[in-house]
């Protein structure tokens, strides 16, 4: 559920970046930043419960 929301947000960010003429590098940068944030969030969630889902 959480990852689905993150994935949707990721797609919006990529589309937004491309629309503004940022190019592929900008989109890649956004993907990297967001994926890093997602992994941090998921680690925090799994770390709290103590189990990986």
PQR file of N, CA, C, O and H, with PARSE charges and radii, in Angstrom:
ATOM      1  N   UNK A   1       0.845  -1.201   0.000 -0.4000 1.5000
ATOM      2  CA  UNK A   1       0.000   0.000   0.000 -0.0000 2.0000
ATOM      3  C   UNK A   1       0.883   1.254   0.000  0.5500 1.7000
ATOM      4  O   UNK A   1       0.712   2.148  -0.829 -0.5500 1.4000
ATOM      5  N   UNK A   2       1.828   1.301   0.946 -0.4000 1.5000
ATOM      6  CA  UNK A   2       2.716   2.468   1.068 -0.0000 2.0000
ATOM      7  C   UNK A   2       3.546   2.648  -0.200  0.5500 1.7000
ATOM      8  O   UNK A   2       3.728   3.763  -0.689 -0.5500 1.4000
ATOM      9  H   UNK A   2       1.966   0.575   1.619  0.4000 1.0000
ATOM     10  N   UNK A   3       4.046   1.525  -0.724 -0.4000 1.5000
ATOM     11  CA  UNK A   3       4.900   1.594  -1.912 -0.0000 2.0000
ATOM     12  C   UNK A   3       4.104   2.024  -3.141  0.5500 1.7000
ATOM     13  O   UNK A   3       4.639   2.697  -4.023 -0.5500 1.4000
ATOM     14  H   UNK A   3       3.898   0.619  -0.327  0.4000 1.0000
ATOM     15  N   UNK A   4       2.822   1.637  -3.204 -0.4000 1.5000
ATOM     16  CA  UNK A   4       1.990   2.042  -4.343 -0.0000 2.0000
ATOM     17  C   UNK A   4       1.874   3.556  -4.400  0.5500 1.7000
ATOM     18  O   UNK A   4       1.993   4.157  -5.468 -0.5500 1.4000
ATOM     19  H   UNK A   4       2.388   1.091  -2.488  0.4000 1.0000
ATOM     20  N   UNK A   5       1.642   4.166  -3.252 -0.4000 1.5000
ATOM     21  CA  UNK A   5       1.524   5.626  -3.182 -0.0000 2.0000
ATOM     22  C   UNK A   5       2.836   6.270  -3.609  0.5500 1.7000
ATOM     23  O   UNK A   5       2.845   7.246  -4.359 -0.5500 1.4000
ATOM     24  H   UNK A   5       1.545   3.678  -2.385  0.4000 1.0000
ATOM     25  N   UNK A   6       3.945   5.715  -3.126 -0.4000 1.5000
ATOM     26  CA  UNK A   6       5.262   6.260  -3.467 -0.0000 2.0000
ATOM     27  C   UNK A   6       5.510   6.142  -4.971  0.5500 1.7000
ATOM     28  O   UNK A   6       6.057   7.053  -5.592 -0.5500 1.4000
ATOM     29  H   UNK A   6       3.938   4.922  -2.517  0.4000 1.0000
ATOM     30  N   UNK A   7       5.103   5.013  -5.547 -0.4000 1.5000
ATOM     31  CA  UNK A   7       5.301   4.789  -6.976 -0.0000 2.0000
ATOM     32  C   UNK A   7       4.489   5.788  -7.791  0.5500 1.7000
ATOM     33  O   UNK A   7       4.975   6.328  -8.785 -0.5500 1.4000
ATOM     34  H   UNK A   7       4.658   4.273  -5.043  0.4000 1.0000
ATOM     35  N   UNK A   8       3.254   6.033  -7.369 -0.4000 1.5000
ATOM     36  CA  UNK A   8       2.393   6.998  -8.064 -0.0000 2.0000
ATOM     37  C   UNK A   8       3.010   8.385  -8.005  0.5500 1.7000
ATOM     38  O   UNK A   8       3.040   9.104  -9.003 -0.5500 1.4000
ATOM     39  H   UNK A   8       2.859   5.594  -6.562  0.4000 1.0000
ATOM     40  N   UNK A   9       3.504   8.757  -6.827 -0.4000 1.5000
ATOM     41  CA  UNK A   9       4.126  10.066  -6.636 -0.0000 2.0000
ATOM     42  C   UNK A   9       5.369  10.173  -7.512  0.5500 1.7000
ATOM     43  O   UNK A   9       5.652  11.229  -8.079 -0.5500 1.4000
ATOM     44  H   UNK A   9       3.480   8.173  -6.016  0.4000 1.0000
ATOM     45  N   UNK A  10       6.107   9.069  -7.616 -0.4000 1.5000
ATOM     46  CA  UNK A  10       7.318   9.036  -8.436 -0.0000 2.0000
ATOM     47  C   UNK A  10       6.979   9.334  -9.892  0.5500 1.7000
ATOM     48  O   UNK A  10       7.658  10.127 -10.542 -0.5500 1.4000
ATOM     49  H   UNK A  10       5.878   8.212  -7.155  0.4000 1.0000
ATOM     50  N   UNK A  11       5.929   8.698 -10.401 -0.4000 1.5000
ATOM     51  CA  UNK A  11       5.524   8.915 -11.791 -0.0000 2.0000
ATOM     52  C   UNK A  11       5.136  10.365 -12.021  0.5500 1.7000
ATOM     53  O   UNK A  11       5.485  10.950 -13.047 -0.5500 1.4000
ATOM     54  H   UNK A  11       5.377   8.053  -9.872  0.4000 1.0000
ATOM     55  N   UNK A  12       4.412  10.949 -11.067 -0.4000 1.5000
ATOM     56  CA  UNK A  12       4.007  12.346 -11.193 -0.0000 2.0000
ATOM     57  C   UNK A  12       5.231  13.242 -11.251  0.5500 1.7000
ATOM     58  O   UNK A  12       5.294  14.166 -12.062 -0.5500 1.4000
ATOM     59  H   UNK A  12       4.129  10.474 -10.234  0.4000 1.0000
ATOM     60  N   UNK A  13       6.208  12.968 -10.383 -0.4000 1.5000
ATOM     61  CA  UNK A  13       7.429  13.773 -10.342 -0.0000 2.0000
ATOM     62  C   UNK A  13       8.183  13.692 -11.659  0.5500 1.7000
ATOM     63  O   UNK A  13       8.662  14.704 -12.171 -0.5500 1.4000
ATOM     64  H   UNK A  13       6.156  12.217  -9.724  0.4000 1.0000
ATOM     65  N   UNK A  14       8.286  12.486 -12.207 -0.4000 1.5000
ATOM     66  CA  UNK A  14       9.003  12.293 -13.470 -0.0000 2.0000
ATOM     67  C   UNK A  14       8.306  13.058 -14.588  0.5500 1.7000
ATOM     68  O   UNK A  14       8.953  13.751 -15.374 -0.5500 1.4000
ATOM     69  H   UNK A  14       7.896  11.665 -11.791  0.4000 1.0000
ATOM     70  N   UNK A  15       6.981  12.928 -14.655 -0.4000 1.5000
ATOM     71  CA  UNK A  15       6.214  13.612 -15.698 -0.0000 2.0000
ATOM     72  C   UNK A  15       6.361  15.121 -15.545  0.5500 1.7000
ATOM     73  O   UNK A  15       6.525  15.841 -16.530 -0.5500 1.4000
ATOM     74  H   UNK A  15       6.456  12.365 -14.016  0.4000 1.0000
ATOM     75  N   UNK A  16       6.301  15.588 -14.314 -0.4000 1.5000
ATOM     76  CA  UNK A  16       6.439  17.016 -14.020 -0.0000 2.0000
ATOM     77  C   UNK A  16       7.804  17.514 -14.485  0.5500 1.7000
ATOM     78  O   UNK A  16       7.911  18.565 -15.117 -0.5500 1.4000
ATOM     79  H   UNK A  16       6.168  15.003 -13.514  0.4000 1.0000
ATOM     80  N   UNK A  17       8.848  16.745 -14.165 -0.4000 1.5000
ATOM     81  CA  UNK A  17      10.204  17.136 -14.544 -0.0000 2.0000
ATOM     82  C   UNK A  17      10.373  17.194 -16.056  0.5500 1.7000
ATOM     83  O   UNK A  17      11.015  18.106 -16.577 -0.5500 1.4000
ATOM     84  H   UNK A  17       8.761  15.891 -13.651  0.4000 1.0000
ATOM     85  N   UNK A  18       9.796  16.217 -16.763 -0.4000 1.5000
ATOM     86  CA  UNK A  18       9.914  16.189 -18.220 -0.0000 2.0000
ATOM     87  C   UNK A  18       9.129  17.332 -18.850  0.5500 1.7000
ATOM     88  O   UNK A  18       9.571  17.928 -19.832 -0.5500 1.4000
ATOM     89  H   UNK A  18       9.275  15.476 -16.340  0.4000 1.0000
ATOM     90  N   UNK A  19       7.961  17.638 -18.283 -0.4000 1.5000
ATOM     91  CA  UNK A  19       7.132  18.721 -18.823 -0.0000 2.0000
ATOM     92  C   UNK A  19       7.849  20.058 -18.763  0.5500 1.7000
ATOM     93  O   UNK A  19       7.673  20.906 -19.638 -0.5500 1.4000
ATOM     94  H   UNK A  19       7.602  17.154 -17.485  0.4000 1.0000
ATOM     95  N   UNK A  20       8.657  20.243 -17.729 -0.4000 1.5000
ATOM     96  CA  UNK A  20       9.349  21.513 -17.564 -0.0000 2.0000
ATOM     97  C   UNK A  20      10.697  21.554 -18.286  0.5500 1.7000
ATOM     98  O   UNK A  20      11.522  22.433 -18.035 -0.5500 1.4000
ATOM     99  H   UNK A  20       8.801  19.554 -17.019  0.4000 1.0000
ATOM    100  N   UNK A  21      10.907  20.585 -19.190 -0.4000 1.5000
ATOM    101  CA  UNK A  21      12.118  20.608 -20.006 -0.0000 2.0000
ATOM    102  C   UNK A  21      13.387  20.321 -19.228  0.5500 1.7000
ATOM    103  O   UNK A  21      14.474  20.727 -19.638 -0.5500 1.4000
ATOM    104  H   UNK A  21      10.237  19.871 -19.393  0.4000 1.0000
ATOM    105  N   UNK A  22      13.257  19.621 -18.102 -0.4000 1.5000
ATOM    106  CA  UNK A  22      14.434  19.293 -17.308 -0.0000 2.0000
ATOM    107  C   UNK A  22      15.292  18.246 -18.000  0.5500 1.7000
ATOM    108  O   UNK A  22      16.498  18.160 -17.769 -0.5500 1.4000
ATOM    109  H   UNK A  22      12.374  19.292 -17.769  0.4000 1.0000
ATOM    110  N   UNK A  23      14.651  17.447 -18.858 -0.4000 1.5000
ATOM    111  CA  UNK A  23      15.391  16.421 -19.570 -0.0000 2.0000
ATOM    112  C   UNK A  23      15.504  15.137 -18.773  0.5500 1.7000
ATOM    113  O   UNK A  23      14.981  15.019 -17.665 -0.5500 1.4000
ATOM    114  H   UNK A  23      13.672  17.517 -19.046  0.4000 1.0000
ATOM    115  N   UNK A  24      16.201  14.175 -19.366 -0.4000 1.5000
ATOM    116  CA  UNK A  24      16.314  12.855 -18.756 -0.0000 2.0000
ATOM    117  C   UNK A  24      17.145  12.906 -17.479  0.5500 1.7000
ATOM    118  O   UNK A  24      16.822  12.233 -16.499 -0.5500 1.4000
ATOM    119  H   UNK A  24      16.625  14.270 -20.266  0.4000 1.0000
ATOM    120  N   UNK A  25      18.212  13.702 -17.485 -0.4000 1.5000
ATOM    121  CA  UNK A  25      19.094  13.758 -16.318 -0.0000 2.0000
ATOM    122  C   UNK A  25      18.333  14.265 -15.099  0.5500 1.7000
ATOM    123  O   UNK A  25      18.514  13.757 -13.992 -0.5500 1.4000
ATOM    124  H   UNK A  25      18.474  14.248 -18.280  0.4000 1.0000
ATOM    125  N   UNK A  26      17.481  15.267 -15.303 -0.4000 1.5000
ATOM    126  CA  UNK A  26      16.677  15.802 -14.200 -0.0000 2.0000
ATOM    127  C   UNK A  26      15.720  14.738 -13.674  0.5500 1.7000
ATOM    128  O   UNK A  26      15.556  14.574 -12.465 -0.5500 1.4000
ATOM    129  H   UNK A  26      17.334  15.679 -16.202  0.4000 1.0000
ATOM    130  N   UNK A  27      15.096  14.022 -14.598 -0.4000 1.5000
ATOM    131  CA  UNK A  27      14.162  12.964 -14.213 -0.0000 2.0000
ATOM    132  C   UNK A  27      14.893  11.881 -13.431  0.5500 1.7000
ATOM    133  O   UNK A  27      14.389  11.374 -12.429 -0.5500 1.4000
ATOM    134  H   UNK A  27      15.229  14.155 -15.580  0.4000 1.0000
ATOM    135  N   UNK A  28      16.103  11.531 -13.909 -0.4000 1.5000
ATOM    136  CA  UNK A  28      16.889  10.507 -13.217 -0.0000 2.0000
ATOM    137  C   UNK A  28      17.257  10.976 -11.825  0.5500 1.7000
ATOM    138  O   UNK A  28      17.231  10.194 -10.875 -0.5500 1.4000
ATOM    139  H   UNK A  28      16.512  11.944 -14.723  0.4000 1.0000
ATOM    140  N   UNK A  29      17.599  12.245 -11.700 -0.4000 1.5000
ATOM    141  CA  UNK A  29      17.958  12.809 -10.403 -0.0000 2.0000
ATOM    142  C   UNK A  29      16.766  12.710  -9.453  0.5500 1.7000
ATOM    143  O   UNK A  29      16.922  12.320  -8.296 -0.5500 1.4000
ATOM    144  H   UNK A  29      17.620  12.880 -12.472  0.4000 1.0000
ATOM    145  N   UNK A  30      15.581  13.063  -9.941 -0.4000 1.5000
ATOM    146  CA  UNK A  30      14.368  12.982  -9.122 -0.0000 2.0000
ATOM    147  C   UNK A  30      14.100  11.546  -8.708  0.5500 1.7000
ATOM    148  O   UNK A  30      13.762  11.278  -7.555 -0.5500 1.4000
ATOM    149  H   UNK A  30      15.454  13.380 -10.881  0.4000 1.0000
ATOM    150  N   UNK A  31      14.252  10.618  -9.654 -0.4000 1.5000
ATOM    151  CA  UNK A  31      14.028   9.204  -9.352 -0.0000 2.0000
ATOM    152  C   UNK A  31      14.964   8.754  -8.241  0.5500 1.7000
ATOM    153  O   UNK A  31      14.543   8.079  -7.302 -0.5500 1.4000
ATOM    154  H   UNK A  31      14.527  10.835 -10.590  0.4000 1.0000
ATOM    155  N   UNK A  32      16.244   9.130  -8.351 -0.4000 1.5000
ATOM    156  CA  UNK A  32      17.235   8.757  -7.357 -0.0000 2.0000
ATOM    157  C   UNK A  32      16.860   9.307  -5.986  0.5500 1.7000
ATOM    158  O   UNK A  32      16.856   8.574  -4.997 -0.5500 1.4000
ATOM    159  H   UNK A  32      16.586   9.678  -9.114  0.4000 1.0000
ATOM    160  N   UNK A  33      16.546  10.601  -5.930 -0.4000 1.5000
ATOM    161  CA  UNK A  33      16.198  11.249  -4.668 -0.0000 2.0000
ATOM    162  C   UNK A  33      14.978  10.588  -4.032  0.5500 1.7000
ATOM    163  O   UNK A  33      14.981  10.277  -2.840 -0.5500 1.4000
ATOM    164  H   UNK A  33      16.549  11.197  -6.734  0.4000 1.0000
ATOM    165  N   UNK A  34      13.941  10.377  -4.832 -0.4000 1.5000
ATOM    166  CA  UNK A  34      12.697   9.819  -4.301 -0.0000 2.0000
ATOM    167  C   UNK A  34      12.894   8.377  -3.854  0.5500 1.7000
ATOM    168  O   UNK A  34      12.386   7.979  -2.806 -0.5500 1.4000
ATOM    169  H   UNK A  34      13.939  10.630  -5.800  0.4000 1.0000
ATOM    170  N   UNK A  35      13.631   7.586  -4.643 -0.4000 1.5000
ATOM    171  CA  UNK A  35      13.857   6.190  -4.275 -0.0000 2.0000
ATOM    172  C   UNK A  35      14.652   6.101  -2.978  0.5500 1.7000
ATOM    173  O   UNK A  35      14.391   5.235  -2.143 -0.5500 1.4000
ATOM    174  H   UNK A  35      14.044   7.909  -5.494  0.4000 1.0000
ATOM    175  N   UNK A  36      15.630   7.004  -2.810 -0.4000 1.5000
ATOM    176  CA  UNK A  36      16.394   7.058  -1.568 -0.0000 2.0000
ATOM    177  C   UNK A  36      15.462   7.342  -0.403  0.5500 1.7000
ATOM    178  O   UNK A  36      15.543   6.695   0.641 -0.5500 1.4000
ATOM    179  H   UNK A  36      15.842   7.708  -3.488  0.4000 1.0000
ATOM    180  N   UNK A  37      14.572   8.317  -0.588 -0.4000 1.5000
ATOM    181  CA  UNK A  37      13.635   8.689   0.472 -0.0000 2.0000
ATOM    182  C   UNK A  37      12.706   7.528   0.797  0.5500 1.7000
ATOM    183  O   UNK A  37      12.395   7.282   1.962 -0.5500 1.4000
ATOM    184  H   UNK A  37      14.506   8.843  -1.436  0.4000 1.0000
ATOM    185  N   UNK A  38      12.262   6.813  -0.240 -0.4000 1.5000
ATOM    186  CA  UNK A  38      11.361   5.677  -0.049 -0.0000 2.0000
ATOM    187  C   UNK A  38      12.051   4.574   0.748  0.5500 1.7000
ATOM    188  O   UNK A  38      11.452   3.991   1.652 -0.5500 1.4000
ATOM    189  H   UNK A  38      12.515   7.013  -1.186  0.4000 1.0000
ATOM    190  N   UNK A  39      13.306   4.289   0.415 -0.4000 1.5000
ATOM    191  CA  UNK A  39      14.036   3.247   1.140 -0.0000 2.0000
ATOM    192  C   UNK A  39      14.225   3.645   2.598  0.5500 1.7000
ATOM    193  O   UNK A  39      14.129   2.807   3.494 -0.5500 1.4000
ATOM    194  H   UNK A  39      13.792   4.763  -0.319  0.4000 1.0000
ATOM    195  N   UNK A  40      14.493   4.927   2.833 -0.4000 1.5000
ATOM    196  CA  UNK A  40      14.643   5.428   4.200 -0.0000 2.0000
ATOM    197  C   UNK A  40      13.339   5.220   4.975  0.5500 1.7000
ATOM    198  O   UNK A  40      13.350   4.736   6.107 -0.5500 1.4000
ATOM    199  H   UNK A  40      14.571   5.608   2.106  0.4000 1.0000
ATOM    200  N   UNK A  41      12.229   5.588   4.358 -0.4000 1.5000
ATOM    201  CA  UNK A  41      10.917   5.455   4.991 -0.0000 2.0000
ATOM    202  C   UNK A  41      10.606   3.990   5.291  0.5500 1.7000
ATOM    203  O   UNK A  41      10.178   3.656   6.395 -0.5500 1.4000
ATOM    204  H   UNK A  41      12.220   5.981   3.438  0.4000 1.0000
ATOM    205  N   UNK A  42      10.822   3.120   4.309 -0.4000 1.5000
ATOM    206  CA  UNK A  42      10.510   1.706   4.493 -0.0000 2.0000
ATOM    207  C   UNK A  42      11.393   1.105   5.584  0.5500 1.7000
ATOM    208  O   UNK A  42      10.938   0.262   6.357 -0.5500 1.4000
ATOM    209  H   UNK A  42      11.170   3.391   3.412  0.4000 1.0000
ATOM    210  N   UNK A  43      12.669   1.541   5.650 -0.4000 1.5000
ATOM    211  CA  UNK A  43      13.563   1.049   6.694 -0.0000 2.0000
ATOM    212  C   UNK A  43      13.059   1.479   8.061  0.5500 1.7000
ATOM    213  O   UNK A  43      13.104   0.708   9.020 -0.5500 1.4000
ATOM    214  H   UNK A  43      13.038   2.226   5.022  0.4000 1.0000
ATOM    215  N   UNK A  44      12.577   2.719   8.148 -0.4000 1.5000
ATOM    216  CA  UNK A  44      12.075   3.230   9.416 -0.0000 2.0000
ATOM    217  C   UNK A  44      10.856   2.418   9.854  0.5500 1.7000
ATOM    218  O   UNK A  44      10.701   2.094  11.032 -0.5500 1.4000
ATOM    219  H   UNK A  44      12.541   3.345   7.369  0.4000 1.0000
ATOM    220  N   UNK A  45       9.986   2.092   8.875 -0.4000 1.5000
ATOM    221  CA  UNK A  45       8.770   1.336   9.175 -0.0000 2.0000
ATOM    222  C   UNK A  45       9.124  -0.077   9.630  0.5500 1.7000
ATOM    223  O   UNK A  45       8.613  -0.550  10.646 -0.5500 1.4000
ATOM    224  H   UNK A  45      10.112   2.355   7.919  0.4000 1.0000
ATOM    225  N   UNK A  46      10.002  -0.756   8.877 -0.4000 1.5000
ATOM    226  CA  UNK A  46      10.370  -2.129   9.217 -0.0000 2.0000
ATOM    227  C   UNK A  46      11.169  -2.158  10.513  0.5500 1.7000
ATOM    228  O   UNK A  46      11.037  -3.089  11.308 -0.5500 1.4000
ATOM    229  H   UNK A  46      10.417  -0.372   8.053  0.4000 1.0000
ATOM    230  N   UNK A  47      12.003  -1.132  10.728 -0.4000 1.5000
ATOM    231  CA  UNK A  47      12.815  -1.076  11.941 -0.0000 2.0000
ATOM    232  C   UNK A  47      11.957  -0.942  13.186  0.5500 1.7000
ATOM    233  O   UNK A  47      12.295  -1.482  14.239 -0.5500 1.4000
ATOM    234  H   UNK A  47      12.110  -0.376  10.083  0.4000 1.0000
ATOM    235  N   UNK A  48      10.854  -0.227  13.070 -0.4000 1.5000
ATOM    236  CA  UNK A  48       9.982  -0.014  14.215 -0.0000 2.0000
ATOM    237  C   UNK A  48       9.286  -1.312  14.614  0.5500 1.7000
ATOM    238  O   UNK A  48       9.205  -1.641  15.798 -0.5500 1.4000
ATOM    239  H   UNK A  48      10.579   0.212  12.214  0.4000 1.0000
ATOM    240  N   UNK A  49       8.780  -2.053  13.617 -0.4000 1.5000
ATOM    241  CA  UNK A  49       8.061  -3.290  13.901 -0.0000 2.0000
ATOM    242  C   UNK A  49       9.040  -4.446  14.137  0.5500 1.7000
ATOM    243  O   UNK A  49       8.720  -5.410  14.832 -0.5500 1.4000
ATOM    244  H   UNK A  49       8.845  -1.786  12.656  0.4000 1.0000
ATOM    245  N   UNK A  50      10.239  -4.336  13.547 -0.4000 1.5000
ATOM    246  CA  UNK A  50      11.255  -5.357  13.751 -0.0000 2.0000
ATOM    247  C   UNK A  50      11.124  -6.523  12.794  0.5500 1.7000
ATOM    248  O   UNK A  50      11.777  -7.550  12.981 -0.5500 1.4000
ATOM    249  H   UNK A  50      10.499  -3.553  12.982  0.4000 1.0000
ATOM    250  N   UNK A  51      10.286  -6.384  11.762 -0.4000 1.5000
ATOM    251  CA  UNK A  51      10.131  -7.462  10.783 -0.0000 2.0000
ATOM    252  C   UNK A  51       9.986  -6.877   9.387  0.5500 1.7000
ATOM    253  O   UNK A  51       9.374  -5.826   9.197 -0.5500 1.4000
ATOM    254  H   UNK A  51       9.756  -5.550  11.610  0.4000 1.0000
ATOM    255  N   UNK A  52      10.562  -7.581   8.411 -0.4000 1.5000
ATOM    256  CA  UNK A  52      10.501  -7.100   7.035 -0.0000 2.0000
ATOM    257  C   UNK A  52       9.286  -7.703   6.344  0.5500 1.7000
ATOM    258  O   UNK A  52       9.071  -8.913   6.413 -0.5500 1.4000
ATOM    259  H   UNK A  52      11.059  -8.435   8.566  0.4000 1.0000
ATOM    260  N   UNK A  53       8.490  -6.872   5.681 -0.4000 1.5000
ATOM    261  CA  UNK A  53       7.283  -7.387   5.027 -0.0000 2.0000
ATOM    262  C   UNK A  53       7.482  -7.397   3.526  0.5500 1.7000
ATOM    263  O   UNK A  53       6.582  -7.796   2.787 -0.5500 1.4000
ATOM    264  H   UNK A  53       8.664  -5.889   5.626  0.4000 1.0000
TER
END
